[in-house]
Amino acid sequence: MKRVPKPVFFIVALLILAFSFTAIFGVSYYTGDNKNTVVKGIGDIRWGIDIRGGVEATFKPADNYNATDEQLDSAKSIIELRMISQGITDYELYADKGSDRIIVRFPWKSDETDFNAVDAINEISSTAKLTFRPGKEYEKTDIGSDGSYVYKTPTGETATVLMDGSEVKSARAGIDQSEGSTSKYVVSLEFTDEGKQKFADITSQYVNNTISIWMDDIMLSAPTVNSAITEGRAQIEGDFTASEATDLANKINAGALPFQLETVGNGVISPTLGSNSLLAMAYAAVIAFIIIALIMIIFYRLPGFIAVISLFGQMGLSIAAISGYFTTIPSFTMTLPGIAGLILSIGMGVDCNVITAERIKEELKGGRTLDGALDRGTKNSLSAIVDGNMTVVIVSIILMLVFGPSNILSIIFGESTTGTIYSFGFTLLVGVISNFIMGVFLTRVMLRSVAGFKFLRKKWLFGGAKNEK
């Protein structure tokens, strides 16, 4: 067996404990009455409607404007874009085209204290601002709830606005079937008379350069100008699917809407669970973890002790991926199904460590040396762990793809199911990945490291009989 240096155990264990502690509790300080968050923890998670409640609102076009079905879809699309960019996945969003209404339900912010429905609604319903900018420089990258990258905040040359959405007459998704080209999905733009001349001047100046399209501070697309466009019509090409092309067209249209959204009704949604039940779940989780830790240590001794450290690390890593601990991953909306996915992944983490510890015990009973038992036990357990976890990974990805935002199958199963099922798939996937990192890789590193200490090189400490050394 390839030995791992003795200090590695202490280094890895301390790093896991320090990381998990900060991931669970966060790091913050106060300046007077203002809380400044350095690292986000559980307290920064945006809880779903079923746990903390939320807001319900009904919108209509202002000034009794008679919106078309396409315009309503565009308005709905921009509301969805804003929620996704904020990591809100537990939402319900409908467009009632018969009465020109858009109905939305979404949870409160993680740091909400006033619970003011009007302010929360204004956050997602303010008029969308579409702009065309030179280049494609941005300050930060987030990951949307559907797993795609979201580029935010134009900077450098891109901070300059060349023209805005008021000069876009329409945007439509279609198929380019021009002679000599393969059929592919494109987005066709048509400009107003004023926009026609302005866009001609801009494209003449930026031939063979990029002009990016932004909604508020989010980049929607960054096409390259192939030639000057002087006829008032442009075409955005790319590796679009039908739904991607339609989605982009809707978002561009939303920035050029001839109407604002007016709130005709709002209300507060009461949680089905409540904060007291959430606190009870937290206590139950702590008690359950302590019981599991005692069982692992009693039955498996040293491998059980190391398993407890890796399970704590798995919990910390899973929470970090949900709370916004990593700056590239925004805070994720945690729902009851999401909590269920997290619990299931922790159970799989326990199973992973039990399989490894049992295989080591079997090898020791078979008469192998301690090094041989650790080597064979960890290798023989790996295939069973990978097989079981990969099945769950595949299921999690399918759940996220089928029930993710803006997915075509959401039309079949109903949009109200999208956020909750997606949340379950996301937390389950995050938990399994955390299990691979902590329960498979780092557990094995720590086991091989402690086996180097002479006073710990006793077979019974690794699951062998008490009289074995």
N, C-alpha and C positions, 0 to 999 in steps of 0.2 A: 504494500500500500504506500502510496506517495504521501510522505509526512507533510504536515502544515506547521509552520513555526508556532511555538507556544504562545507568544504574545498576541497572535491573531485572534484567539478566542476573546480576550479582554477587549481588544480594539473593536471587533465586530459587535460584541454584546453591548458595549457602551454606546456605540453609534446607533444601534437599533433602539435602545432604551431612550436615548436623547431625542432621536428623530420622532419616535412614537409619542413621547411626552409632549413635544411641541406641536405635533400634528393633532393630538387630541385636545389639548388645552389652549393652543394658540399662544402667540406672544404679542402683548400689547402694553401700552403705557398711557398715562393720562397727562394732559396739559390743562390744568384747571379742571373743568367739567367735560372737556373733549377727550374722547377715547381715540388713540392712534394705534391702528392695528399694523403690526410688523409682519406677523405670520398668522394666517387664518386657521381657526380650529373648528370644533363642533359648533361653537356658538355663532359661527358665521355662515352656517349652512342655511339655505333657503328651504324651509319645510313646506311640504305640499299642502294643498287645500284640506285634505283629509286629516292632517295633523294639527295645523295652526289656523286654518280658515283662509279666507281671501276675499276677493272683490269680484262682483258681477256687474257688467256694464252693457248697455245697448246703445249703439251709435247709429246715426243716420246722416245723409248728406245735409250740410247746413243750407239755409236759405231756401228750403223746399226744392233743392235741385233734383231733377229726375235722372238719377244715375243709370247707366246701362249695366247689364250683367258683367261685362268685361271690366268696367270701372269699379264695381263692387268687389270683384275678385282681386283687383289691384290694391284696393284699400285693405282688404283682408290680408293680402300678401305682406304688406309693409308692417302691419301689426304683428304678424307672425315672425318677420325678420327681427323686429326689435326684441321680442320675447326670447327668441333663440340666442341672439347675441348676448343676452343677459343671463343665459343658462337656465331659463325657465322652461321646463319640459312638462310640468304638470299643469297643463292649460286645456281649455276647451274653447274652440273658435268656430263659429258658424256664420254663414252669409245667407240671410233670408231674402232672396232676390224678389220674391213676390211683394214684399212691403218695404224694400230698400233699407233693410236693417242688418247690422253686424252685431252679433252677440259674443261676448268674450268673458271667460272666467279664469282667473289666475291667482296664485297665492301671494301673501304679503312678502315684503322684503325680509331678509334675515335680521336686519337692525331696525325694523319698524317699531316705533314707540307710540306714535299718535294714532295709528290705524285710521287715517283719513282717506276714505275711498276716493274722493275727488282728486287729491294729489296723486294717488297711485294710478288713476285712470289717465290723467294728463301726461304721465310719464310715457305711456305707450300710444297715445292718440294724437299727439301734437303733429302739426303738418310736416310731412316728409320733405326734405330738401335734397333734390337731385342735382349733382354738379358734374361737369366734365373738367378734368385737370391734366396737366402735362406730367408724363412719367408715371411711376407706380411706387413711390417711396412711402413707407408707413412706419409708425413708431412701435407698434406692438402687434402680436399675433395671439388670438384666442382660438379656442376650439369650440365650435358650435355643438349643440346637443345632438346633431346628426353625425358628429365625428369629423365634419369638414372644417378646414381652416377658415378663420374670419380675420381679415386684415383690417386694422383700425387706425384712425388718426393720421391723416396725410401730413407729411413733413417735407422739408427741403423744397425743391422745385414744385412738388406736387401740392404744396399748400396754396398755390396760385389757382384761382378759379377762372377757367376760360369761358364757360357759359353754363347756364342752369337749365333745369327741367322745364321751365315755363316756355322754352322755345322748341320743345319736342311735341309734335302733334300726336304721334302714336308710336307704339312699338308692338310688333307682332312676331310670334314664333312661326316658322315655316320650314320648308325643305328647299334647299338650293338644287334646282334641276337644270342649271345652265349647261349649255352644250360643252362637252369635253371635260365635265367634272362629275365626280361620283356624287350620288345623292347624300346629303348630310343636312342636319338640322342647323338652322341659323336664326338670328334675331334681326328683323328688318326694322329700321327706324325711318320715320318720316318727320321732317321739320316744318315749322311754320315759315311764312314768307320771310320774317325777320331772322329766324334761326337758320334758314337756308343760306343766306349770305354770310352770316357769322361763322357757320360751320365750314363753309367753303374757304374762308380766310384762314381758319384754324388748321384745317387739314392740309392746306397748301404750305403752311409754315412747318408742320410736323410730319411730313412725308418720311416713311421708314422709321418713325419714332412712335412711342406709346402715348396714347391718350386714355387715361383711366376714367371709369365711371363710378361715382360715389353716391351712396344714400346716407345722408347725415355724415357720420364719420366712419362709415363702413364701405370698403371697396367692393363693388359688385362685379366689375370686369375690367380687364386691362388689355384691350385690343391694340394691335399695331396698325398704323395708317399705311396702307399699301400705295395709295395715290390720292391726289386731291379730289375731294367729293364736292361737286358744284351743282348737282341737280336737286338737292334737298332730300335725297334718299340715301341711306347708308345700310350696310349689312355687317353684322358682327358674326364672324366665323369662329369655330372652335370644335372641340370634340364633345359637342352637346348631345345629350339624350333628349327625347321629346319633352320629358318633364322638366329637365334643366333649362331648356330653351324657353319653355312656357313660363317657368318661374322667373327667369331673368326679365322677360318681356313684361310680366306683371309688376315687377319691382320698378322698372323704368317708368311704366305708365303711372305707378303710384306717385312718383316724384313729379309727374306732370298733370296730376288730377286737377280738374277745373273747380273742385269743391273741397271744403274742409269738413272734417267729421264733427258732428254735434252730438253731445251726450243727451239722450232722451230718458235715460233711466239708469240708476246705479244702486247697489246695495252691498251689504257685507254678508259673506257666506260663513256660517258657523262651522267649526271643525267637527268631524265625526269622532275624533279621538280626544283631542284636547291636551293642554300642557300638563295637567296632572297625570294623565295616562302615560304621556311621554316620559315624565320623571320616573314613574313606576317601572317603565320598560328599561330605563337607564340603570336603576337599582338592580333589576332582575338580571341585566347583562353582566354587571359587575359580580354579582353572586354566582352566576353560572360560570363565568370565567375562573373564579377562585376554585369552584368545585372541580372543573375540568383540569385546572393546574394541579390540584392535589391528587386527582386520580392518575394523571400522567406521571407525576413524580413517584407515587407509591408503586405503580405497576411497572414502570420502565426506568426508574432511577435516573441515572445521568442523562441518557437520551431523552427521558421525559422532561427533565429540567431544561435542557436545551430546546426542546420542542415548545415549552412555555414561552421562552424568549422569542422564538420565531413566530409563534402565534400572536404575541403582543405586537411584534413588528408588522405582521400581516394586517392586524386591525388598524395600526397607525397608518400604513401605506394606503389602505382602502379609504380611510377617512380623509387622508390628504388629497386623494384624487377626486373627492366629492366636495370638500369644503372650499377649494380654491387655494390650498396651500402652495401648489405650484402655479406660478404666475401665468404659464401658458395654458392652464386649464381653469376656466372660470368655475365659480361655485355652482354646484349642481342641485336641482330641486329634489329633495328627498321625500318620497312618499312611503306609505305603508308597504306596498309591494317592493319598493327599493330597499327598505329595511329587511324584508324577507329574503331578498337576494343576497344581502350582506351576511345575514345569519347562516344561510345555506353555504356560502363560500367559506365561512369560518369552520363550519362542520366538515367541509371537505379538507380544510387545512389540518384539522385534528386527525382525520382519516389518513391523510398523507404521512403524518408523523408516526401514527400507530403502525402503518404498513412497514415503514423503515425500521422501527424499533423491533417489531415482531420478526422480521427477516434476520436482524442481527442476533436475536435470541436463538433462532433456529440454527444459525451457523455455529454459535457457541456450544449449543447442545450437541452438534455434530462433531465436536472435538477440534474445531479450528482454533488457531491462535487469535488473540484479540485483534491484531492488525488484519489478519485474514478474514475474520468475521465482519469487521467494519467494511472492508473492501468488497467482499462478496454480498453482504447484506444490503449495502447502499446501491450496488449495481443491480442486484436482482429485484429490488423494490421499484427501481426507476421506471421500468416498462409498464408495470401495473398502474403507477401514479399518472404517468403521461397518458395512457389510454383513457383512464377515467376522467381526467381533467380536460383532455382535448375534446371529448364528447360534449362536455358542458360549455366549452368555449364556442364550439360550432353552434350549439343551441342558442347561446347568448347573442352571437352575431346575427343569427337569423331573426331573433326577436327584435333586435335593434333595427335591422334593415326593413323588416315587414311593418313594424309599428312605429318607426321613426317619423319625425315631422315631415310633412309634404310628400309622404309616400303614397303611391297610387292605391295600395291595398287598404289605406286608411278610409278610402271611400267605401270599400266593401264592408269593413268591420265597424265603421263608425269612428268619427274623430275623437269622441269622448274617451275612447279606450287607448288612444295613442300614447299620452304621457305616462300613464300608470304602467303599462306593459313595457314600454321603452325603459322606464326607470328600473324595473326588475332586471331586464337584460343587461343594462349598463352596470349596475352594482354587482351583479353576479360575475360579469366579465372582469371587472376591476378586481374583485376578490380572488378570482382564480389566477389572474396574472400575479397578484401579490403573493399568492400561495407558491407559485413557481419560484419567485425570487427569494422569499423567506424560507418556506418549508422544504424546498428542494435544494436550492443552491447554498444559501447561507447556513442552513442546518448541517449540511454535510461538511462545510468548511469548519464550523465550530467543533463538530464531533472529531474530526481528524486532528484538530489542534489540541483539544484536551487530552487526547490519547497519548500525547507526547509527555505529559506530566507523570513522573514515576509513581507518585503516591496515588494517582488515579488509575493506574494500569492494573486494575483488578476486574476480572471477568464479571463478578457479581454486580459491580456498579453499572455494567452495560446490559444486565438482564440475565447473566449466567447464574449458576448455583452459588450459594454462599461460601461453600468450601473451596471454590475455584479462585485462583489468583491470576 
